Amino acid sequence: MKKLVSLLTMSLLALSLVACAATGGKDKVRVQCPACGYEFNAPTP
């Protein structure tokens, strides 16, 4: 039972790491001005 729980835990950790790495590559952030509605790419910090 311990092996099954540890295997599931390691799988979930690996899956979350892959999910974070897949979404971290986007540099452009779209922003919309609330006053006029103009959309533009926000500068990266």
C-alpha atoms as an extended CHARMM CRD file, in Angstrom:
* protein
*
        45  EXT
         1         1  MET       CA              0.0000000000        0.0000000000        0.0000000000  PROA      1               0.0000000000
         2         2  LYS       CA              2.8830000000        2.3630000000        0.7700000000  PROA      2               0.0000000000
         3         3  LYS       CA              4.3460000000        1.8080000000       -2.6740000000  PROA      3               0.0000000000
         4         4  LEU       CA              1.0500000000        2.6640000000       -4.3410000000  PROA      4               0.0000000000
         5         5  VAL       CA              0.6450000000        5.8800000000       -2.3640000000  PROA      5               0.0000000000
         6         6  SER       CA              4.2200000000        6.9580000000       -3.0330000000  PROA      6               0.0000000000
         7         7  LEU       CA              3.8580000000        6.1630000000       -6.7440000000  PROA      7               0.0000000000
         8         8  LEU       CA              0.6650000000        8.2280000000       -6.9600000000  PROA      8               0.0000000000
         9         9  THR       CA              2.2830000000       11.1030000000       -5.0860000000  PROA      9               0.0000000000
        10        10  MET       CA              5.3320000000       11.1040000000       -7.3580000000  PROA      10              0.0000000000
        11        11  SER       CA              3.0940000000       10.9740000000      -10.4310000000  PROA      11              0.0000000000
        12        12  LEU       CA              1.0690000000       13.9660000000       -9.2620000000  PROA      12              0.0000000000
        13        13  LEU       CA              4.2170000000       15.9400000000       -8.4750000000  PROA      13              0.0000000000
        14        14  ALA       CA              5.6870000000       15.1850000000      -11.9020000000  PROA      14              0.0000000000
        15        15  LEU       CA              2.4250000000       16.1020000000      -13.6130000000  PROA      15              0.0000000000
        16        16  SER       CA              2.2150000000       19.4320000000      -11.7880000000  PROA      16              0.0000000000
        17        17  LEU       CA              5.8320000000       20.2160000000      -12.6840000000  PROA      17              0.0000000000
        18        18  VAL       CA              5.1570000000       19.5170000000      -16.3580000000  PROA      18              0.0000000000
        19        19  ALA       CA              2.0280000000       21.6730000000      -16.2510000000  PROA      19              0.0000000000
        20        20  CYS       CA              3.9520000000       24.6000000000      -14.7340000000  PROA      20              0.0000000000
        21        21  ALA       CA              6.7410000000       24.2810000000      -17.2780000000  PROA      21              0.0000000000
        22        22  ALA       CA              4.2930000000       24.2000000000      -20.1800000000  PROA      22              0.0000000000
        23        23  THR       CA              2.5870000000       27.4530000000      -19.1670000000  PROA      23              0.0000000000
        24        24  GLY       CA              5.7440000000       29.3500000000      -18.1950000000  PROA      24              0.0000000000
        25        25  GLY       CA              6.9830000000       29.9060000000      -21.7480000000  PROA      25              0.0000000000
        26        26  LYS       CA              4.5350000000       32.6050000000      -22.7340000000  PROA      26              0.0000000000
        27        27  ASP       CA              6.1840000000       36.0260000000      -22.5670000000  PROA      27              0.0000000000
        28        28  LYS       CA              3.3580000000       38.1330000000      -23.9730000000  PROA      28              0.0000000000
        29        29  VAL       CA              0.5380000000       39.2370000000      -21.7270000000  PROA      29              0.0000000000
        30        30  ARG       CA             -2.5090000000       40.7970000000      -23.3620000000  PROA      30              0.0000000000
        31        31  VAL       CA             -3.9620000000       43.7460000000      -21.4540000000  PROA      31              0.0000000000
        32        32  GLN       CA             -7.1260000000       45.6730000000      -22.2000000000  PROA      32              0.0000000000
        33        33  CYS       CA             -7.5250000000       49.3110000000      -21.2100000000  PROA      33              0.0000000000
        34        34  PRO       CA            -10.6680000000       49.6360000000      -19.0610000000  PROA      34              0.0000000000
        35        35  ALA       CA            -11.3590000000       53.1850000000      -20.2950000000  PROA      35              0.0000000000
        36        36  CYS       CA            -11.1010000000       52.8150000000      -24.0870000000  PROA      36              0.0000000000
        37        37  GLY       CA            -10.9720000000       49.0430000000      -24.6560000000  PROA      37              0.0000000000
        38        38  TYR       CA             -7.6270000000       49.1350000000      -26.5190000000  PROA      38              0.0000000000
        39        39  GLU       CA             -5.7420000000       45.8110000000      -26.2800000000  PROA      39              0.0000000000
        40        40  PHE       CA             -1.9620000000       45.6770000000      -26.2070000000  PROA      40              0.0000000000
        41        41  ASN       CA              0.9310000000       43.4660000000      -25.0970000000  PROA      41              0.0000000000
        42        42  ALA       CA              2.1910000000       44.3810000000      -21.6450000000  PROA      42              0.0000000000
        43        43  PRO       CA              5.9590000000       44.7260000000      -21.2720000000  PROA      43              0.0000000000
        44        44  THR       CA              7.6830000000       41.8520000000      -19.5240000000  PROA      44              0.0000000000
        45        45  PRO       CA              9.3420000000       42.7010000000      -16.2010000000  PROA      45              0.0000000000
